[in-house]
Amino acid sequence: MAGGAACHYLSIMSEIVIEVEHLYKSYADTMAVQDLSFRVTAQQCHAFLGPNGAGKTTAMKVLYGKAKPDDHPETRINVLGYDPRLQELKIKTLSGVVPQEDNLDLELNVQQNLQIFSKFYNLSRAHAQRQIDYLLEFMELTEKRKSQVRELSGGMKRRLIIARSLLNNPSLLIMDEPTTGLDPQVRQLIWDKLRELMRGGVTILLSTHYMEEAYQIADVLTIMDKGRKIMEGAPRELLESQVEGHVLEVTDLEYSDQFESAMDGSPFRKEQSSQRAIYYAADGSALEQAAGHIPRESFIMRKSNLEDLFLRATGRHLNEGQ
């Protein structure tokens, strides 16, 4: 779905769609983004993952010109060949944005919302209508064409916002927590649509709170905390390199000492909250054998997942933004 200008740019820039170096953004005395650098490659999904207040939304707003970065001599920002500090409208012409908040016009119906927005791109009436028909079908909203926005479910509103962001056939889609609060069925539908968009040539940058979302669709994951990049890489590779493969959670701390004694020298890493002791080990059989010495109802054994990686990177305690 990439436009001609964007395709020309991508061929010149060796498939790098976004390149950011040493980005800083502060609000009064709060440093929201600190020395952030990353690259986004064409036709991939690059995801920001982090707790509230990590700087994800701020960084994304800078990319499409809604927020101005701090004036720093090392900062370099290139989005589709343009600098958002100087060429915000060029970037908006070639990209689509799905904001965190639902900002649809509640007084209009579904089709009217898309018609109004199509005028921002100077689409002819005939072209706009063809595009609207296609996007309503693509996002499975055709039957809701004449429905008032206020009558839609949360999932339908999010799908309409995604449809709206695709009106201009963007080469880059910037999505800020696109599936927060949605039912699993709707979330799965949106994931499938995003995969289809990437196969069609669209590059996606998204922020998310859902570990499974990041694991399922992100080619590259940037974990942020307190405005900084903590780690970056392919989700599966990060998980394999940073976290032991097997986890046993002792949910009754009365048995944690007994379990540790039963490990009998086998290596493990322990994390503890007020109610649980969590043991990580490369050798799952050692955990399983030791678990045989404590009551079955006192533990949960599982494979490690992206949430384990996230908590190891950012910590288990709440921050001020949470």
VMD Tcl script that draws the C-alpha trace (Angstrom):
set ca {
  {0.00 0.00 0.00}
  {3.05 2.25 -0.22}
  {2.88 5.40 -2.35}
  {5.33 6.04 -5.21}
  {7.33 8.72 -3.39}
  {7.76 6.51 -0.34}
  {8.82 3.52 -2.48}
  {11.45 5.67 -4.20}
  {12.72 6.80 -0.83}
  {12.94 3.23 0.49}
  {14.97 2.04 -2.48}
  {17.47 4.86 -1.88}
  {17.74 4.41 1.88}
  {18.34 0.62 1.87}
  {14.97 -0.13 3.40}
  {15.40 2.06 6.49}
  {12.05 3.82 7.05}
  {12.77 5.53 10.38}
  {16.15 6.45 11.80}
  {16.40 8.23 15.14}
  {19.62 9.15 16.91}
  {19.98 10.71 20.37}
  {16.38 11.86 20.83}
  {15.60 13.88 23.95}
  {12.22 15.24 25.02}
  {11.39 16.95 28.31}
  {8.29 18.51 29.81}
  {9.23 21.14 32.42}
  {11.44 19.24 34.88}
  {10.47 15.78 33.58}
  {12.71 14.06 31.03}
  {10.25 11.93 29.06}
  {12.73 10.56 26.51}
  {16.48 10.32 27.13}
  {19.04 9.65 24.42}
  {16.82 7.31 22.41}
  {18.22 5.82 19.19}
  {16.58 3.19 16.96}
  {15.95 2.18 13.35}
  {12.84 0.76 11.70}
  {13.18 -1.40 8.60}
  {10.65 -1.47 5.77}
  {7.78 -3.98 5.88}
  {8.50 -4.93 9.47}
  {6.73 -4.28 12.74}
  {8.85 -2.47 15.31}
  {7.24 -2.38 18.76}
  {7.87 -0.21 21.80}
  {7.17 -2.03 25.06}
  {7.34 -0.38 28.45}
  {5.37 0.62 31.56}
  {3.28 3.78 31.71}
  {5.58 6.77 31.72}
  {8.35 4.97 29.83}
  {8.32 7.52 27.00}
  {6.77 5.37 24.26}
  {3.93 7.71 23.31}
  {6.14 10.78 23.50}
  {8.70 9.26 21.16}
  {5.99 8.34 18.66}
  {4.44 11.82 18.76}
  {7.81 13.33 17.91}
  {7.99 11.19 14.77}
  {4.85 12.65 13.21}
  {5.30 16.18 14.48}
  {2.77 16.33 17.31}
  {5.54 16.85 19.89}
  {8.71 18.87 19.40}
  {11.93 17.27 20.65}
  {14.41 19.13 22.79}
  {16.98 21.17 20.92}
  {20.00 18.90 21.23}
  {23.06 19.03 18.94}
  {23.27 15.24 18.51}
  {19.60 14.66 17.68}
  {18.87 13.33 14.21}
  {15.40 12.24 13.06}
  {14.58 10.84 9.64}
  {11.08 9.55 8.87}
  {10.47 8.49 5.27}
  {13.24 10.85 4.21}
  {11.93 13.85 6.14}
  {12.63 15.58 9.45}
  {9.39 16.01 11.46}
  {10.78 19.18 13.02}
  {10.75 20.82 9.59}
  {8.57 18.70 7.30}
  {5.66 17.49 9.42}
  {3.11 17.66 6.58}
  {5.30 15.58 4.24}
  {5.41 12.80 6.82}
  {1.67 12.96 7.47}
  {1.01 12.65 3.73}
  {2.93 9.37 3.55}
  {1.98 7.87 6.91}
  {-1.08 6.90 8.94}
  {-1.51 7.44 12.67}
  {-3.63 5.46 15.13}
  {-3.61 7.53 18.35}
  {-4.02 6.08 21.82}
  {-7.32 7.89 22.36}
  {-10.51 7.41 20.33}
  {-10.91 10.78 18.56}
  {-13.75 9.98 16.17}
  {-16.59 12.44 15.53}
  {-19.48 11.06 17.57}
  {-22.06 13.16 15.71}
  {-21.31 11.44 12.38}
  {-21.82 7.91 11.18}
  {-19.04 5.50 10.20}
  {-18.92 6.42 6.52}
  {-19.10 10.15 7.21}
  {-16.12 9.96 9.55}
  {-14.06 8.49 6.74}
  {-15.42 10.92 4.14}
  {-14.49 13.95 6.23}
  {-10.99 12.63 6.83}
  {-10.45 11.81 3.15}
  {-10.68 15.53 2.37}
  {-7.45 16.13 4.27}
  {-5.67 14.13 1.55}
  {-7.42 15.88 -1.35}
  {-8.88 12.60 -2.58}
  {-11.50 12.92 -5.29}
  {-15.00 11.91 -4.26}
  {-14.91 8.80 -6.45}
  {-11.45 7.74 -5.25}
  {-12.38 8.38 -1.64}
  {-15.54 6.28 -1.94}
  {-13.66 3.36 -3.49}
  {-11.10 3.53 -0.71}
  {-13.78 3.77 1.98}
  {-15.64 0.77 0.56}
  {-12.43 -1.26 0.51}
  {-11.36 -0.29 4.04}
  {-14.78 -0.97 5.56}
  {-14.65 -4.44 4.08}
  {-11.01 -4.88 5.10}
  {-11.77 -4.00 8.73}
  {-15.10 -5.94 8.66}
  {-17.24 -2.86 9.21}
  {-19.30 -2.81 6.00}
  {-22.54 -3.58 7.81}
  {-21.91 -0.64 10.18}
  {-21.48 1.88 7.36}
  {-24.53 3.95 8.38}
  {-24.22 3.42 12.14}
  {-23.55 6.38 14.41}
  {-20.13 6.20 16.01}
  {-21.62 6.51 19.48}
  {-23.46 3.20 18.84}
  {-20.27 1.25 18.10}
  {-18.48 -1.07 20.50}
  {-14.94 -0.28 21.60}
  {-13.54 -2.82 19.17}
  {-15.48 -1.33 16.25}
  {-14.23 2.15 17.08}
  {-10.64 0.98 17.09}
  {-11.12 -0.77 13.76}
  {-12.66 2.40 12.34}
  {-9.68 4.45 13.51}
  {-7.35 1.97 11.83}
  {-9.42 2.19 8.64}
  {-9.20 5.99 8.82}
  {-5.40 5.82 9.17}
  {-5.22 3.83 5.91}
  {-7.21 6.23 3.71}
  {-4.07 7.66 2.10}
  {-2.46 4.27 1.36}
  {0.36 4.96 3.81}
  {3.76 3.30 3.62}
  {4.19 3.80 7.38}
  {1.58 3.11 10.07}
  {2.24 4.53 13.56}
  {0.01 2.92 16.18}
  {-0.15 3.88 19.86}
  {-1.57 0.96 21.87}
  {-4.04 -0.04 19.13}
  {-5.69 -2.93 20.98}
  {-5.82 -1.78 24.61}
  {-9.05 -2.81 26.28}
  {-10.30 -4.96 23.41}
  {-11.72 -8.48 23.54}
  {-9.33 -11.28 22.53}
  {-11.33 -11.95 19.35}
  {-11.03 -8.32 18.20}
  {-7.37 -8.21 19.15}
  {-6.67 -11.33 17.10}
  {-8.55 -9.86 14.14}
  {-6.46 -6.68 14.28}
  {-3.24 -8.70 14.50}
  {-4.23 -10.58 11.35}
  {-4.96 -7.31 9.56}
  {-1.59 -5.89 10.58}
  {0.17 -8.97 9.23}
  {-1.71 -8.56 5.98}
  {-0.71 -4.90 5.76}
  {2.96 -5.77 6.25}
  {2.77 -8.39 3.51}
  {1.38 -5.60 1.30}
  {4.38 -3.36 1.95}
  {3.36 -1.32 5.01}
  {5.86 -0.68 7.81}
  {4.40 -0.59 11.34}
  {5.65 1.15 14.46}
  {3.52 0.44 17.50}
  {3.52 0.77 21.24}
  {1.79 -1.87 23.32}
  {1.21 -3.10 26.85}
  {0.38 -6.60 25.67}
  {3.30 -9.01 25.85}
  {1.57 -11.48 23.56}
  {0.94 -8.73 21.01}
  {4.63 -7.82 20.94}
  {5.65 -11.46 20.71}
  {3.15 -12.30 17.98}
  {3.65 -9.48 15.49}
  {6.85 -7.54 16.31}
  {9.93 -8.26 14.24}
  {11.98 -5.97 16.49}
  {11.18 -5.02 20.07}
  {12.48 -1.98 21.94}
  {11.92 -2.19 25.71}
  {11.83 1.27 27.32}
  {11.81 2.39 30.93}
  {12.04 5.90 32.38}
  {12.58 7.39 28.96}
  {15.52 5.16 28.04}
  {15.99 2.15 25.82}
  {16.77 -0.83 28.02}
  {17.19 -3.50 25.35}
  {16.35 -4.15 21.73}
  {16.13 -7.10 19.38}
  {13.88 -9.78 17.93}
  {11.46 -10.92 20.68}
  {12.35 -14.61 20.46}
  {16.07 -13.92 20.40}
  {15.83 -11.57 23.39}
  {13.84 -14.15 25.32}
  {16.31 -16.93 24.56}
  {19.37 -14.84 25.40}
  {18.12 -12.92 28.45}
  {15.84 -15.29 30.38}
  {16.20 -18.92 31.42}
  {13.80 -21.19 29.57}
  {11.86 -22.67 32.52}
  {9.99 -21.08 35.42}
  {8.50 -22.43 38.61}
  {6.37 -20.15 40.78}
  {5.94 -21.18 44.42}
  {2.63 -19.57 45.32}
  {2.83 -20.52 49.01}
  {6.04 -19.08 50.48}
  {5.87 -21.59 53.32}
  {7.37 -24.13 50.88}
  {10.07 -21.98 49.25}
  {12.89 -23.10 51.56}
  {11.86 -26.73 51.11}
  {11.87 -26.33 47.35}
  {15.33 -24.70 47.33}
  {16.75 -27.51 49.43}
  {15.34 -30.03 46.96}
  {17.13 -28.27 44.08}
  {20.28 -29.87 45.59}
  {22.86 -27.61 43.98}
  {21.18 -27.27 40.57}
  {21.60 -23.67 39.33}
  {18.61 -21.34 39.46}
  {17.78 -17.64 39.70}
  {15.21 -16.43 42.21}
  {12.91 -13.43 42.24}
  {10.43 -12.83 45.04}
  {7.34 -10.73 45.63}
  {5.32 -10.47 48.82}
  {3.29 -13.54 47.89}
  {5.42 -15.64 45.49}
  {8.90 -17.00 44.98}
  {9.76 -17.31 41.29}
  {12.55 -19.64 40.19}
  {14.20 -19.51 36.75}
  {16.39 -22.30 35.43}
  {17.77 -23.53 32.13}
  {17.14 -27.11 33.24}
  {13.40 -27.68 33.46}
  {13.81 -31.23 34.71}
  {15.64 -29.98 37.82}
  {12.75 -27.66 38.65}
  {10.23 -30.42 38.05}
  {12.12 -32.90 40.21}
  {12.46 -30.44 43.09}
  {8.77 -29.56 42.80}
  {7.97 -33.16 43.64}
  {8.99 -32.41 47.24}
  {6.27 -29.78 47.81}
  {2.44 -29.95 47.48}
  {1.16 -29.76 43.91}
  {-1.23 -26.93 44.73}
  {1.65 -24.76 46.02}
  {3.41 -24.18 42.67}
  {2.93 -23.44 38.98}
  {5.44 -24.63 36.40}
  {5.66 -23.07 32.95}
  {7.91 -21.91 30.11}
  {9.41 -18.44 30.37}
  {7.67 -15.73 28.35}
  {8.04 -12.12 27.28}
  {6.56 -10.88 30.56}
  {9.48 -12.48 32.41}
  {11.88 -10.65 30.10}
  {9.98 -7.38 30.55}
  {10.01 -7.63 34.35}
  {13.69 -8.51 34.40}
  {14.42 -5.44 32.28}
  {12.16 -2.94 34.06}
  {11.72 -4.39 37.57}
  {8.68 -5.61 39.47}
  {7.95 -2.44 41.44}
  {5.50 0.22 40.27}
  {6.82 3.56 39.08}
  {5.25 7.00 39.54}
  {3.36 6.75 36.25}
  {1.64 3.51 37.20}
}
mol new
graphics top color blue
foreach p $ca { graphics top sphere $p radius 0.5 }
foreach p [lrange $ca 0 end-1] q [lrange $ca 1 end] { graphics top cylinder $p $q radius 0.2 }
display resetview
